Amino acid sequence: MSVRTLPLVFINLGGEMLYILDQRLRSLNTSEDNSEKVMNDIVGTLFNRAFMDELLKPQHLYSHRTMKTVLTRIAHASIMRLNAASMDRLYELMVMAFKYQVLLCPRPKDMLLITYNHMDAIREFVQDTPVIVNQVDETHRKIIEVYSSFTEGEFQLLRQTLLIFFQDMHVRVSLFLKNKTQNPNGRFALTTSGPVPHGSDVPGLIRLFDCKGREVRRHGFPVAGSYSSSIRPGSFGLQGPRVIRLGLNMYTMSDTEETHTSNTPSVKVNMGLSPNLLAKEELNLLARLMGSMRAEDRVEDEAGTFRVHLFYTDEEEDEEEAPVLLSFTGMFVCLFVCLLCITICWTQDEHVTSELALIAGQFTEAEENSGNHSDNREDLLAMMDDL
């Protein structure tokens, strides 16, 4: 397990959160002032110096529950408020988008390019606020400083840690399903074609060398996909072309149709309900992360806030509340049915009791008649004895 995974997770998930919020705020016709303030507040909180210094410390990756709690706090650092259902779907979209990017990453080191794509887009969201742009640039320099000395093996370990973190997440996303990049069971459909990673050769050729390193023979073999030569390497600096498109805003490249998520029937996402051996460490991390956010970033006055339903309308909220009302109605119906059953059973019992009494009376009369007959027989025997 890599101990340098946490900063990349928060930056990439934070970037995906900003992509979704920007797209939804535009579709909801939110005023430009409110939208700009929401983006500035969230980015300023996410790239807070103390917060990032805490994330950059070597530490293990924690559960989805801790991630979601911190990201919820970051989202609510602005004047915007999300209900629990919207935050759940928002987190699922963020995680599935980043998981898809990690799976398609050409080589482990290119995860930095994905992160830099997110940071470049975040920088554009707050380009009119120089103070926040400087925060993003400062974090970018720290990321370059920390990860520039990583070996290929360390990047591979980092990618493996991320895949373990995502392995139980199989949430279906409407955008991925529409583009045929995700199967109905929630798993991604990875293509076997396209450019090979930088520094790699196109598969399909076997070369044999002698003991002196000279090529002596070549053999070709059929490949399942259609591969092409590798693309040029992207820029790992503060500026420059990143080349790969992973980590860009996929909502601007699609239509404005609302993106939904749904869990597969056979898969349940574990949000930390199972026992966690690192629960104490997670709580300590959460306390440090919350404490590192500046007090002035916290919105104490709720009068200027506005609530946003990201993924469904008020009518759908009423439909979600309908089962609660139906449950109360069902309770009264069940109570009425129980009372009716008791009444019917009592009536039936009374009828059965009367029938049993009638039958018992018939048995009594029969016994009395049999008794009279036995007396007569005794009299006849006595008369015969007297003869």
C-alpha positions as CSV (number, residue, x, y, z in Angstrom):
1,M,0.0,0.0,0.0
2,S,1.3,3.4,-1.0
3,V,1.4,6.1,1.7
4,R,1.3,8.9,-0.9
5,T,-2.1,8.3,-2.4
6,L,-4.3,10.6,-0.3
7,P,-3.4,13.9,-2.0
8,L,-4.1,12.6,-5.5
9,V,-7.4,11.2,-4.4
10,F,-8.6,14.5,-2.8
11,I,-7.4,16.6,-5.7
12,N,-8.9,14.4,-8.4
13,L,-12.2,13.8,-6.6
14,G,-12.4,17.5,-5.8
15,G,-11.9,18.3,-9.5
16,E,-14.7,16.0,-10.5
17,M,-16.9,17.6,-7.9
18,L,-16.3,21.0,-9.4
19,Y,-17.0,19.7,-12.9
20,I,-20.4,18.4,-11.7
21,L,-21.3,21.4,-9.7
22,D,-20.4,23.8,-12.5
23,Q,-22.6,21.8,-15.0
24,R,-25.5,21.5,-12.6
25,L,-25.4,25.1,-11.5
26,R,-25.5,26.2,-15.1
27,S,-28.4,23.9,-16.0
28,L,-30.3,25.2,-12.9
29,N,-29.8,28.8,-14.1
30,T,-28.1,29.8,-10.9
31,S,-26.9,33.5,-10.9
32,E,-23.3,34.1,-12.0
33,D,-22.5,35.7,-8.7
34,N,-23.7,32.7,-6.6
35,S,-22.0,30.3,-9.0
36,E,-18.7,32.2,-8.8
37,K,-18.8,32.4,-5.1
38,V,-19.6,28.7,-4.7
39,M,-16.6,27.8,-6.9
40,N,-14.3,30.2,-5.2
41,D,-15.2,29.1,-1.7
42,I,-14.9,25.4,-2.5
43,V,-11.6,25.7,-4.3
44,G,-10.2,28.0,-1.6
45,T,-11.1,25.4,1.0
46,L,-9.8,22.5,-1.0
47,F,-6.4,24.1,-1.6
48,N,-6.1,25.6,1.8
49,R,-2.4,25.5,2.8
50,A,-2.8,23.9,6.2
51,F,-5.3,21.4,4.7
52,M,-2.9,20.4,1.9
53,D,0.1,20.2,4.2
54,E,-1.9,17.7,6.3
55,L,-2.8,15.6,3.2
56,L,0.8,15.6,1.9
57,K,2.0,13.8,5.0
58,P,2.8,10.1,4.4
59,Q,-0.3,8.2,5.5
60,H,-2.5,5.3,4.4
61,L,-5.6,5.7,2.3
62,Y,-8.8,5.6,4.4
63,S,-12.4,4.5,3.8
64,H,-15.0,6.0,1.6
65,R,-16.9,7.2,4.7
66,T,-14.0,9.4,5.7
67,M,-13.5,10.7,2.1
68,K,-17.2,11.5,1.8
69,T,-17.4,13.3,5.1
70,V,-14.5,15.6,4.3
71,L,-15.7,16.3,0.8
72,T,-19.2,17.0,2.1
73,R,-17.6,19.6,4.5
74,I,-15.7,21.1,1.6
75,A,-18.8,21.3,-0.6
76,H,-20.7,23.0,2.3
77,A,-17.9,25.5,2.8
78,S,-19.7,27.8,0.4
79,I,-23.2,29.3,0.4
80,M,-24.6,26.2,-1.3
81,R,-26.3,23.4,0.6
82,L,-26.8,19.9,-0.7
83,N,-29.2,17.4,0.8
84,A,-28.0,13.9,1.7
85,A,-29.4,12.3,-1.5
86,S,-27.6,14.8,-3.7
87,M,-24.4,14.4,-1.9
88,D,-24.6,10.6,-2.1
89,R,-25.0,10.7,-5.9
90,L,-22.4,13.4,-6.2
91,Y,-19.8,11.2,-4.4
92,E,-20.7,8.2,-6.6
93,L,-20.2,10.2,-9.8
94,M,-16.9,11.6,-8.5
95,V,-15.6,8.2,-7.6
96,M,-16.7,6.4,-10.8
97,A,-15.2,9.1,-13.0
98,F,-11.9,8.9,-11.3
99,K,-12.0,5.1,-11.3
100,Y,-12.5,5.1,-15.0
101,Q,-9.5,7.5,-15.5
102,V,-7.2,5.3,-13.4
103,L,-8.3,2.2,-15.3
104,L,-7.5,3.8,-18.6
105,C,-4.3,5.4,-17.5
106,P,-1.7,4.4,-20.1
107,R,1.1,4.0,-17.6
108,P,1.2,4.5,-13.8
109,K,3.1,7.8,-14.0
110,D,0.4,9.3,-16.2
111,M,-1.8,9.6,-13.1
112,L,0.1,12.8,-12.4
113,L,-1.1,14.1,-15.8
114,I,-4.7,13.2,-14.8
115,T,-4.2,15.2,-11.6
116,Y,-2.6,18.1,-13.5
117,N,-5.6,18.2,-16.0
118,H,-7.9,18.6,-13.0
119,M,-5.7,21.3,-11.5
120,D,-5.6,23.2,-14.8
121,A,-9.4,23.1,-15.1
122,I,-9.7,24.2,-11.4
123,R,-7.4,27.1,-12.1
124,E,-9.7,28.2,-14.9
125,F,-12.7,28.1,-12.6
126,V,-11.1,30.7,-10.3
127,Q,-9.0,32.6,-12.8
128,D,-10.7,35.9,-11.7
129,T,-9.5,35.5,-8.1
130,P,-5.7,35.7,-8.0
131,V,-5.5,34.8,-4.4
132,I,-7.1,31.4,-5.0
133,V,-5.1,30.9,-8.2
134,N,-1.9,31.3,-6.1
135,Q,-3.2,28.6,-3.7
136,V,-3.7,26.2,-6.6
137,D,-0.2,27.0,-8.0
138,E,1.4,26.5,-4.6
139,T,-0.2,23.1,-4.2
140,H,0.8,22.2,-7.8
141,R,4.4,23.0,-6.9
142,K,4.3,20.8,-3.8
143,I,2.8,17.9,-5.8
144,I,5.6,18.2,-8.4
145,E,8.2,18.3,-5.5
146,V,6.8,15.2,-3.8
147,Y,6.2,13.0,-6.8
148,S,9.0,14.0,-9.2
149,S,11.4,11.6,-7.5
150,F,9.0,8.6,-7.7
151,T,10.2,5.5,-9.5
152,E,8.1,3.5,-11.9
153,G,7.7,0.9,-9.2
154,E,6.4,3.5,-6.7
155,F,3.9,4.8,-9.3
156,Q,2.7,1.2,-9.9
157,L,2.2,0.7,-6.2
158,L,0.3,4.0,-6.0
159,R,-2.0,2.9,-8.9
160,Q,-2.5,-0.5,-7.3
161,T,-3.6,1.2,-4.1
162,L,-6.1,3.3,-6.0
163,L,-7.5,0.2,-7.7
164,I,-8.0,-1.6,-4.3
165,F,-9.8,1.6,-3.1
166,F,-12.2,1.4,-6.1
167,Q,-12.6,-2.3,-6.4
168,D,-16.0,-2.5,-4.6
169,M,-17.5,0.5,-6.4
170,H,-19.7,-0.6,-9.3
171,V,-22.2,2.2,-9.6
172,R,-23.9,2.6,-12.9
173,V,-23.6,6.1,-14.5
174,S,-26.0,7.1,-17.2
175,L,-23.3,8.9,-19.2
176,F,-21.0,5.9,-19.2
177,L,-23.8,3.6,-20.1
178,K,-24.8,5.8,-23.0
179,N,-21.3,5.9,-24.3
180,K,-20.9,2.1,-24.1
181,T,-18.0,2.5,-21.7
182,Q,-19.8,0.8,-18.9
183,N,-21.6,-2.5,-18.8
184,P,-25.1,-2.9,-17.2
185,N,-23.4,-4.6,-14.2
186,G,-21.5,-1.5,-13.4
187,R,-18.1,-2.7,-14.6
188,F,-16.2,-0.7,-17.3
189,A,-15.6,-2.0,-20.8
190,L,-11.9,-1.4,-21.5
191,T,-10.9,-1.2,-25.1
192,T,-8.0,-3.2,-26.5
193,S,-7.1,-0.7,-29.2
194,G,-5.5,2.7,-29.3
195,P,-2.0,4.2,-28.7
196,V,0.4,2.3,-26.5
197,P,2.0,3.9,-23.5
198,H,4.9,6.2,-24.0
199,G,8.2,4.2,-24.2
200,S,6.4,1.0,-25.3
201,D,6.3,-0.8,-28.7
202,V,3.3,-1.8,-30.6
203,P,2.5,-5.5,-29.7
204,G,2.7,-8.1,-32.4
205,L,6.5,-8.7,-32.8
206,I,8.9,-11.0,-31.1
207,R,12.6,-10.3,-31.5
208,L,15.4,-12.8,-30.6
209,F,18.9,-11.7,-29.7
210,D,22.1,-13.5,-29.4
211,C,24.6,-13.5,-26.5
212,K,26.2,-10.3,-27.8
213,G,22.9,-8.4,-28.0
214,R,22.5,-8.5,-31.7
215,E,19.1,-9.2,-33.2
216,V,19.1,-12.5,-35.1
217,R,15.4,-13.3,-35.7
218,R,11.9,-11.8,-35.7
219,H,8.6,-13.5,-35.3
220,G,5.2,-11.8,-35.7
221,F,2.0,-12.9,-33.9
222,P,-1.6,-11.7,-34.2
223,V,-3.0,-9.3,-31.6
224,A,-6.6,-8.9,-30.5
225,G,-6.7,-5.1,-30.8
226,S,-5.7,-2.4,-33.2
227,Y,-2.7,-0.6,-31.6
228,S,-0.9,2.5,-32.8
229,S,2.4,4.1,-31.8
230,S,2.6,5.9,-28.5
231,I,1.7,9.6,-28.3
232,R,4.3,12.2,-27.3
233,P,4.9,12.6,-23.5
234,G,2.8,15.2,-21.7
235,S,4.2,18.0,-19.6
236,F,4.7,17.3,-15.9
237,G,5.5,20.9,-15.1
238,L,3.3,23.7,-13.8
239,Q,2.2,24.6,-17.3
240,G,2.3,22.9,-20.7
241,P,0.2,20.4,-22.8
242,R,-0.8,17.3,-20.8
243,V,-1.5,15.4,-24.1
244,I,-3.8,12.8,-22.5
245,R,-7.5,13.7,-22.2
246,L,-8.1,11.8,-19.0
247,G,-9.1,14.2,-16.2
248,L,-10.7,16.8,-18.5
249,N,-14.3,17.9,-17.9
250,M,-16.4,15.2,-19.6
251,Y,-19.6,17.1,-18.9
252,T,-18.7,19.9,-21.3
253,M,-18.1,17.4,-24.1
254,S,-21.5,15.8,-23.7
255,D,-25.0,17.1,-23.9
256,T,-26.8,18.8,-21.1
257,E,-28.8,15.8,-20.3
258,E,-28.8,15.1,-16.6
259,T,-26.4,12.4,-15.4
260,H,-27.7,9.8,-13.0
261,T,-26.2,7.0,-11.0
262,S,-27.7,3.7,-9.8
263,N,-26.4,0.8,-7.8
264,T,-26.4,-2.6,-9.4
265,P,-28.8,-5.0,-7.8
266,S,-26.2,-7.6,-7.0
267,V,-23.6,-5.2,-5.6
268,K,-23.8,-3.1,-2.5
269,V,-21.4,-0.3,-2.0
270,N,-19.6,-0.4,1.4
271,M,-19.5,3.0,2.9
272,G,-17.7,1.9,6.0
273,L,-20.4,0.0,7.7
274,S,-18.2,-3.0,8.2
275,P,-15.7,-3.0,11.0
276,N,-12.6,-1.0,10.2
277,L,-9.4,-1.7,11.9
278,L,-8.2,1.8,11.2
279,A,-11.3,3.5,12.6
280,K,-9.3,5.4,15.3
281,E,-6.8,6.6,12.8
282,E,-9.6,7.7,10.5
283,L,-11.2,9.7,13.2
284,N,-7.8,11.3,14.1
285,L,-7.3,12.1,10.4
286,L,-10.8,13.6,10.1
287,A,-10.2,15.8,13.2
288,R,-6.9,17.1,11.8
289,L,-8.4,17.7,8.4
290,M,-11.4,19.6,9.8
291,G,-9.2,21.5,12.2
292,S,-6.8,22.6,9.4
293,M,-9.6,24.5,7.6
294,R,-9.6,28.2,8.4
295,A,-12.4,29.5,10.6
296,E,-13.2,32.2,8.2
297,D,-14.0,29.6,5.5
298,R,-16.8,28.3,7.6
299,V,-20.2,29.8,6.8
300,E,-21.9,30.6,10.1
301,D,-24.8,32.6,8.7
302,E,-27.3,30.4,7.0
303,A,-29.4,33.4,5.8
304,G,-27.4,33.9,2.6
305,T,-27.2,30.2,1.7
306,F,-29.2,28.5,-1.0
307,R,-30.2,24.8,-1.3
308,V,-29.5,22.9,-4.5
309,H,-31.0,19.6,-5.6
310,L,-28.4,18.4,-8.1
311,F,-30.0,15.3,-9.5
312,Y,-33.8,15.3,-9.1
313,T,-36.7,17.7,-8.8
314,D,-39.0,18.5,-6.0
315,E,-41.7,16.2,-7.4
316,E,-39.2,13.3,-7.1
317,E,-38.5,14.3,-3.5
318,D,-42.2,14.1,-2.8
319,E,-42.2,10.6,-4.4
320,E,-39.3,9.7,-2.1
321,E,-41.4,10.9,0.9
322,A,-44.4,9.0,-0.3
323,P,-43.3,5.6,1.0
324,V,-43.1,7.2,4.4
325,L,-46.7,8.4,4.2
326,L,-47.7,5.0,2.7
327,S,-46.1,3.3,5.6
328,F,-48.3,5.2,8.1
329,T,-51.4,4.4,6.0
330,G,-50.4,0.8,5.7
331,M,-50.0,0.7,9.5
332,F,-53.6,1.9,10.0
333,V,-54.8,-0.5,7.4
334,C,-53.0,-3.4,9.1
335,L,-54.5,-2.4,12.4
336,F,-58.0,-2.3,10.9
337,V,-57.5,-5.7,9.3
338,C,-56.3,-7.1,12.6
339,L,-59.4,-5.8,14.4
340,L,-61.6,-7.1,11.7
341,C,-59.9,-10.5,11.9
342,I,-60.4,-10.5,15.7
343,T,-64.1,-9.7,15.3
344,I,-64.6,-12.4,12.7
345,C,-62.7,-14.9,14.8
346,W,-64.8,-14.0,17.9
347,T,-68.0,-14.4,15.9
348,Q,-66.8,-17.7,14.5
349,D,-65.8,-18.8,18.0
350,E,-69.2,-17.9,19.4
351,H,-70.9,-19.8,16.6
352,V,-68.6,-22.8,17.1
353,T,-69.3,-22.6,20.8
354,S,-73.0,-22.7,20.3
355,E,-72.7,-25.7,17.9
356,L,-70.5,-27.5,20.5
357,A,-73.1,-26.8,23.2
358,L,-75.9,-28.2,21.0
359,I,-73.8,-31.3,20.3
360,A,-73.0,-31.7,24.0
361,G,-76.7,-31.4,24.7
362,Q,-77.5,-34.2,22.3
363,F,-74.9,-36.4,24.0
364,T,-76.5,-35.7,27.3
365,E,-79.9,-36.6,26.1
366,A,-78.4,-39.8,24.6
367,E,-76.8,-40.7,27.9
368,E,-80.0,-40.0,29.8
369,N,-81.9,-42.3,27.4
370,S,-79.2,-45.0,27.7
371,G,-79.6,-44.7,31.4
372,N,-83.3,-45.3,31.3
373,H,-82.8,-48.3,29.1
374,S,-80.3,-49.7,31.5
375,D,-82.8,-49.3,34.4
376,N,-85.4,-51.2,32.4
377,R,-82.9,-54.0,31.7
378,E,-82.1,-54.3,35.4
379,D,-85.8,-54.5,36.2
380,L,-86.3,-57.3,33.7
381,L,-83.4,-59.2,35.1
382,A,-84.7,-58.8,38.6
383,M,-88.1,-60.1,37.5
384,M,-86.5,-63.1,35.8
385,D,-84.5,-63.9,39.0
386,D,-87.8,-63.9,41.0
387,L,-89.2,-66.5,38.7
